[in-house]
Amino acid sequence: SARYIGPRTVLLGDAAHRVHPLAGQGANIGFRGVQQLVKYISENPHRQLGDFRVLNSFESSLQRQVTPMLCFIDGMQKLYSTTLDPFVAARSYGLGVINQLPFLKNSILDRARS
């Protein structure tokens, strides 16, 4: 969905975005959404539960966090769904390079875990 909020409504997890089940990142993104919503609600105890300003801030923050991961997952799914030789060679080479660069490999893994 382009929007995660509506009048007194919040979409979380798979209701907010469809993610290819690549490496289980859909669950992680869903958990991140719940954590962010709890944070924004608890930081605004004087506001009503469905206050649009709180929900809008939540939505903006969550979209900034998850959009890069959604794009990465989509790109990986597209890269691995092709059998064209140039793409197969490029992804094999790229994975080999990443595997030889521990700082890059660990950075990618850390991002996937968060």
Backbone bond lengths (Angstrom), bond angles and torsions (degrees), N, CA, C in turn:
res aa  C-N    CA-C-N  psi(-1)  N-CA   C-N-CA  omega(-1)  CA-C   N-CA-C  phi
1 S - - - 1.448 - - 1.526 109.49 -
2 A 1.295 116.62 145.02 1.460 120.32 176.94 1.525 110.72 -72.91
3 R 1.311 116.89 -28.27 1.474 121.75 178.97 1.514 108.81 -119.21
4 Y 1.325 115.48 141.78 1.463 121.36 177.50 1.519 111.74 -100.88
5 I 1.335 117.02 -5.80 1.461 120.42 -176.25 1.517 110.74 -131.40
6 G 1.323 114.60 158.64 1.452 123.78 172.79 1.516 106.47 -149.03
7 P 1.312 118.60 -171.98 1.463 120.07 178.55 1.532 110.95 -58.29
8 R 1.319 115.70 110.80 1.471 123.87 179.47 1.524 112.60 54.05
9 T 1.339 116.13 31.75 1.462 122.51 -176.43 1.528 110.03 -135.01
10 V 1.331 116.01 140.57 1.464 121.61 175.89 1.518 107.96 -132.58
11 L 1.323 116.26 131.20 1.458 121.24 172.45 1.524 108.21 -96.21
12 L 1.318 116.64 133.02 1.460 121.93 179.12 1.517 109.48 -130.63
13 G 1.312 116.20 157.40 1.457 121.57 175.49 1.514 112.35 60.55
14 D 1.329 115.37 -138.73 1.460 120.91 -176.66 1.528 112.99 -63.78
15 A 1.316 117.68 -21.71 1.465 119.65 176.70 1.522 110.87 -70.31
16 A 1.331 117.06 -27.06 1.461 121.14 -178.35 1.521 112.29 -87.30
17 H 1.319 116.35 -31.71 1.463 119.79 -177.00 1.515 109.55 -157.55
18 R 1.312 114.48 143.52 1.466 119.64 175.69 1.517 107.22 -94.60
19 V 1.309 115.55 129.52 1.454 120.82 -178.76 1.515 108.39 -128.02
20 H 1.315 116.21 133.21 1.456 120.43 172.55 1.525 107.58 -57.98
21 P 1.331 118.55 138.66 1.475 119.76 -175.61 1.526 113.46 -72.22
22 L 1.307 117.04 42.33 1.449 123.84 -179.35 1.530 109.34 -77.64
23 A 1.305 116.39 113.13 1.468 122.68 175.20 1.522 113.62 61.71
24 G 1.308 118.27 20.85 1.460 120.96 175.69 1.513 115.09 66.52
25 Q 1.319 118.54 22.30 1.460 120.59 -175.91 1.521 112.82 -72.42
26 G 1.314 118.73 -20.91 1.465 120.28 177.95 1.518 111.49 -60.09
27 A 1.331 116.90 -41.13 1.472 120.79 177.95 1.523 110.46 -65.22
28 N 1.330 116.91 -43.84 1.468 119.86 179.25 1.519 111.27 -61.01
29 I 1.324 116.66 -41.91 1.464 120.24 179.21 1.526 109.93 -65.92
30 G 1.315 117.37 -39.08 1.466 121.16 176.67 1.520 112.01 -62.82
31 F 1.337 116.80 -43.76 1.470 120.63 177.45 1.524 111.03 -62.21
32 R 1.332 116.44 -39.84 1.464 120.53 178.34 1.529 109.97 -61.12
33 G 1.326 116.89 -40.41 1.459 120.12 178.57 1.513 112.10 -61.99
34 V 1.327 116.79 -43.27 1.467 120.44 178.77 1.529 109.85 -63.42
35 Q 1.332 117.30 -44.71 1.466 120.59 178.87 1.522 111.39 -59.37
36 Q 1.331 116.93 -43.75 1.462 120.64 -179.67 1.525 111.35 -65.74
37 L 1.322 117.29 -41.22 1.460 119.90 -179.92 1.531 110.48 -63.52
38 V 1.314 117.29 -44.96 1.466 120.73 178.07 1.527 109.97 -60.15
39 K 1.317 116.92 -42.53 1.474 121.48 179.10 1.524 110.98 -59.57
40 Y 1.324 117.07 -49.49 1.464 120.02 -176.62 1.524 111.53 -67.93
41 I 1.308 118.03 -36.36 1.470 119.85 177.99 1.526 110.03 -68.31
42 S 1.334 116.74 -44.28 1.472 119.29 -177.82 1.524 112.50 -69.50
43 E 1.331 118.03 -26.89 1.464 121.00 177.83 1.527 112.76 -79.66
44 N 1.324 117.09 -7.20 1.468 121.86 -178.25 1.526 111.07 -131.00
45 P 1.344 117.19 58.56 1.469 119.06 -175.60 1.528 113.74 -66.77
46 H 1.329 117.79 -19.63 1.456 121.86 -179.25 1.528 112.65 -81.70
47 R 1.319 117.36 -9.12 1.471 121.91 -179.82 1.527 109.88 -95.81
48 Q 1.322 116.29 154.31 1.463 120.18 174.25 1.524 109.49 -67.17
49 L 1.303 116.96 154.41 1.453 122.64 -174.22 1.525 112.86 -55.13
50 G 1.314 119.24 -38.89 1.461 121.48 -178.56 1.515 114.17 -100.90
51 D 1.332 118.00 21.49 1.463 122.04 -177.73 1.526 110.42 -55.12
52 F 1.337 116.23 127.03 1.463 121.06 -175.04 1.526 112.26 -61.99
53 R 1.324 118.16 -37.62 1.474 120.19 -179.02 1.527 111.19 -62.86
54 V 1.317 116.30 -40.76 1.469 120.61 178.56 1.524 109.62 -67.51
55 L 1.327 116.14 -46.83 1.462 119.72 -178.93 1.525 111.52 -65.09
56 N 1.317 117.42 -37.07 1.455 120.49 178.98 1.533 110.93 -66.00
57 S 1.325 117.02 -41.19 1.471 120.75 176.18 1.518 110.70 -63.14
58 F 1.332 116.19 -43.06 1.464 121.42 177.05 1.524 110.30 -57.91
59 E 1.323 116.20 -48.53 1.460 120.93 -177.47 1.527 111.44 -61.02
60 S 1.312 116.92 -46.34 1.470 120.87 -179.50 1.523 111.04 -60.66
61 S 1.310 116.51 -45.05 1.463 121.03 -179.46 1.530 110.99 -64.19
62 L 1.315 116.26 -46.58 1.464 119.79 -178.22 1.524 111.16 -64.85
63 Q 1.320 117.32 -41.95 1.464 119.15 179.50 1.519 111.95 -62.63
64 R 1.331 117.34 -39.01 1.468 120.10 177.07 1.528 111.11 -63.52
65 Q 1.318 116.88 -32.73 1.458 120.44 -178.94 1.523 112.65 -78.49
66 V 1.326 117.69 -42.87 1.464 119.67 -170.96 1.524 114.65 -92.48
67 T 1.327 118.34 -21.70 1.460 119.69 -177.72 1.526 112.98 -57.76
68 P 1.345 119.58 -44.97 1.472 117.95 177.55 1.534 112.76 -59.40
69 M 1.326 117.42 -40.34 1.467 120.17 179.56 1.523 110.61 -68.00
70 L 1.328 117.84 -40.48 1.461 120.36 178.11 1.524 110.80 -61.96
71 C 1.323 116.85 -41.52 1.471 120.40 178.64 1.525 111.05 -66.29
72 F 1.325 116.38 -41.11 1.463 120.86 178.28 1.536 110.73 -61.82
73 I 1.323 116.81 -47.30 1.470 120.99 -179.89 1.519 110.49 -61.67
74 D 1.324 116.76 -44.01 1.464 120.96 178.54 1.527 110.76 -61.23
75 G 1.323 116.69 -44.17 1.459 120.57 178.56 1.520 112.46 -63.17
76 M 1.335 116.47 -42.55 1.470 120.22 178.97 1.530 110.62 -64.31
77 Q 1.317 116.51 -41.63 1.463 119.96 179.41 1.518 110.22 -62.06
78 K 1.316 116.80 -42.52 1.464 120.08 179.24 1.525 111.11 -67.62
79 L 1.323 116.88 -40.27 1.462 121.68 179.62 1.531 111.12 -62.62
80 Y 1.325 117.00 -40.70 1.464 120.41 -177.66 1.521 113.80 -86.20
81 S 1.320 117.72 -8.87 1.464 118.78 179.56 1.526 112.22 -89.85
82 T 1.318 117.40 -6.09 1.456 119.98 -179.39 1.529 110.92 -96.44
83 T 1.324 115.45 149.26 1.468 120.76 175.97 1.528 111.03 -114.87
84 L 1.330 116.43 9.97 1.463 119.92 178.76 1.530 109.41 -66.62
85 D 1.329 115.91 129.09 1.464 121.38 -173.80 1.530 114.51 -52.20
86 P 1.327 120.15 -44.56 1.471 118.53 -179.45 1.534 112.73 -60.57
87 F 1.335 116.60 -38.10 1.463 120.41 179.68 1.524 111.65 -72.50
88 V 1.321 116.44 -38.63 1.463 120.57 177.46 1.529 109.18 -62.59
89 A 1.330 117.21 -44.46 1.464 121.35 179.22 1.527 110.93 -64.23
90 A 1.325 116.90 -43.32 1.466 120.97 -178.89 1.519 111.57 -64.22
91 R 1.320 117.71 -43.82 1.464 119.05 -179.73 1.521 111.08 -69.04
92 S 1.324 118.09 -36.44 1.468 120.24 176.89 1.522 110.52 -64.11
93 Y 1.322 116.32 -44.40 1.461 120.83 178.16 1.533 110.24 -63.08
94 G 1.319 116.24 -46.23 1.465 120.74 -179.22 1.518 112.43 -60.52
95 L 1.325 117.53 -43.10 1.461 120.29 177.93 1.520 111.10 -65.26
96 G 1.325 116.91 -37.10 1.465 120.52 176.54 1.516 111.62 -62.09
97 V 1.330 116.13 -42.73 1.464 120.68 178.70 1.527 110.32 -64.38
98 I 1.325 117.05 -46.89 1.470 120.92 179.62 1.523 110.10 -60.02
99 N 1.312 117.24 -40.96 1.467 121.03 -179.34 1.529 111.61 -64.46
100 Q 1.320 117.89 -27.80 1.466 121.98 179.71 1.535 112.76 -86.62
101 L 1.307 117.76 -7.83 1.464 122.13 -179.45 1.530 109.26 -116.20
102 P 1.342 116.97 87.50 1.469 120.42 -174.41 1.531 113.97 -55.55
103 F 1.338 118.57 -37.07 1.464 119.28 -179.58 1.524 111.31 -63.60
104 L 1.326 116.89 -39.03 1.463 121.00 179.25 1.528 110.35 -72.14
105 K 1.319 115.92 -44.94 1.467 120.80 178.85 1.531 110.45 -59.20
106 N 1.342 117.27 -45.84 1.465 120.96 -179.82 1.523 111.81 -67.03
107 S 1.314 116.75 -35.43 1.458 120.53 177.49 1.534 110.92 -63.14
108 I 1.312 116.01 -43.84 1.476 120.90 178.38 1.520 110.33 -64.02
109 L 1.325 116.80 -44.44 1.468 120.81 179.79 1.522 111.33 -65.26
110 D 1.325 117.30 -41.22 1.466 120.17 178.39 1.522 111.48 -62.62
111 R 1.310 116.00 -40.72 1.474 120.38 178.98 1.527 110.63 -65.06
112 A 1.325 116.59 -38.76 1.464 120.27 -179.87 1.526 111.21 -68.34
113 R 1.322 116.72 -32.33 1.483 120.95 -179.67 1.508 112.93 -76.01
114 S 1.332 117.55 -24.52 1.471 119.29 -174.14 1.507 112.55 -83.98
